[in-house]
Amino acid sequence: MFESITNSLEAVLGKFRGKGRLTEGNIKDGLHEVRLALLEADVNYKVVKNFIKQVTERSVGEEVIKSVAPGQQVVKIVHDELIKLMGESDTSIPFKEGGQTVVMLVGLQGSGKTTTAGKLARLMLSKGKKPLLAAADIQRPAAVEQLKTLGRQLDIQVYFEKDLPPTKICSEAIKYAKENGHDVVILDTAGRLHIDNELMLELREIKDTLTPDQIYFVCDAMTGQDAVNSAREFDEQLGFDGVILSKLDGDTRGGAALSIRAVTGKPIKFVGIGEKLDRLEEFHPDRMASRILGMGDVVSLVERAQQAIDFEEAQNLSRKIQSDTLSLEDFLMQLQQIKKMGPIKEIMGMIPGLGNKMDGLNFDEKQLEKVEAIIKSMTIQERLIPDMINGSRRQRVAKGSGTTVQDVNQLLKQFKSMKKLMKHFKGNEKGLKKKGMFPGGMPFGKGMIR
């Protein structure tokens, strides 16, 4: 995400880093380029103007110009101001004690509201809550069926009453939640292609009748300033407590993420970064600012690793590396855990210094699926003792996995090379890290990147 703005800002700020001495003149010249980069990223004009003003005031002071490392000081100031621009982290949901917490989702049609309702329900489930989804969007064809499908995937109940108006559906859903032990109710309301009076009247009626505990505006991050303008109008006419940015993984510019807080004054609570239902993350401005400036996001990377990688299995894997008994069965297990963390390019982008150096590299996720298929087509004995896989066995494995013998040969060769590398560095964690090893000790083989 944000590849465009990251590349632009890194190029500009790189010039600052390379200078041993800065003057007021070249600081202002550099910040003019920063201004252009932000405008090209579709950041709100007034937001850019105020941002550059704040950075300039801090950068032209004696503290920066006479600093030992003035370029780094300017980068730090830009980083700090980006965090201020996006506001303080606010991902809390005030749950009611002993009652139903009602969360209302609003937004335009096509913003990803229904999918976000499912993602939010899954997040609530992971926090030990028992959510209920209420299908109150009776305007969009198939919206109710889509929510029911998501509910079945998550094993979460979806409430819907045919031939009832939206407000009544929401009201009955809350009543049903009280009677059946649901402590969170998520209202998926209707949207329109454009904001109109009919839509706002319907949403205001739901709000005034039910007084939801939280109202979240869901908007498509890829629409940039359109998303910001819609957020401003929704806030003026309806009011909401926070923003959920959907489709952030497809946003190369970052205009919405950098503008919405400044324009509406409301925090970005969560971001959708993929189609899968587990791809909803809390929004942390400090982490996002670091990623925008190409500094990576180690904290989020570690959090993902903790969620995806089993600690006991990782320890067991480490012992096998030490004793040189690593098998393809272990490789498969580690591969499956890595896949749980998300797309490889996204993961690599969280590593400081790597994000901006991946342009042109094609991280083909299908390569991972191919490797997984090849290993699964082997017998348990073959996975444990790869050296026993002779020519006829390779043909059988290739046929069973829908690949070629050359693909099987390449995997076995890479696995053998990897074991040699691990043997060379066993017992030396620093050495493993220098060789680009991934958490748990598994490297990304050349076959993963084209």
Sequence and secondary structure as in RCSB ss.txt:
>XXXX:A:sequence
MFESITNSLEAVLGKFRGKGRLTEGNIKDGLHEVRLALLEADVNYKVVKNFIKQVTERSVGEEVIKSVAPGQQVV
KIVHDELIKLMGESDTSIPFKEGGQTVVMLVGLQGSGKTTTAGKLARLMLSKGKKPLLAAADIQRPAAVEQLKTL
GRQLDIQVYFEKDLPPTKICSEAIKYAKENGHDVVILDTAGRLHIDNELMLELREIKDTLTPDQIYFVCDAMTGQ
DAVNSAREFDEQLGFDGVILSKLDGDTRGGAALSIRAVTGKPIKFVGIGEKLDRLEEFHPDRMASRILGMGDVVS
LVERAQQAIDFEEAQNLSRKIQSDTLSLEDFLMQLQQIKKMGPIKEIMGMIPGLGNKMDGLNFDEKQLEKVEAII
KSMTIQERLIPDMINGSRRQRVAKGSGTTVQDVNQLLKQFKSMKKLMKHFKGNEKGLKKKGMFPGGMPFGKGMIR
>XXXX:A:secstr
  HHHHHHHHHHHHHHHT SS  HHHHHHHHHHHHHHHHHTT  HHHHHHHHHHHHHHHTSHHHHTSSSHHHHHH
HHHHHHHHHHH S        TTS EEEEEE  TTSSHHHHHHHHHHHHHHTT  EEEEEE  SSTTHHHHHHHH
HHHHT  EE  TT  HHHHHHHHHHHHHHHT  EEEEEE   SS  HHHHHHHHHHHHHH  SEEEEEEEGGGTH
HHHHHHHHHHHHT  SEEEEE GGG SS HHHHHHHHHH   EEEEE SSSTT EEE  HHHHHHHHTT   HHH
HHHHHHHHS HHHHHHHHHHHHHT   HHHHHHHHHHHHHT  HHHHHHTSTTTGGG TT  B HHHHHHHHHHH
HTS HHHHH GGG  HHHHHHHHHHHT  HHHHHHHHHHHHHHHHHHHHHTT HHHHHHTT  TTS    GGGB 
